[in-house]
């Protein structure tokens, strides 16, 4: 899946509504869920861009 515009430098995007993060490089990620997340404007990115940082902030894998 291609990464959303303005966020192409990030690999992990978190959904603030359910505290889950998505790996945008994973071919199994639900592209419809990512599109809906971008429209909702309820997402965050992590720095550093790692799953460890996502978990450190209380997010879990989608």
C-alpha positions, 0 to 999 in steps of 0.5 A: 500500500502507498503511504498517505500524502504528508506522511510518506516518511512515517512507517507507523501510524496510530489510531487515537480512537482505539489506541492501535497502530498500523504498519504502513509497509505491511502488505496485509494492512487494511487500506480501507481502514487507513483511508478511513483513519486519514479522513477521521483526522484521529491519528498520530505518528511516532518519533522515533518511528518504531513499534517500540515507541508506539507501544511505549505510548500505549498503542498496540498492533492492529 
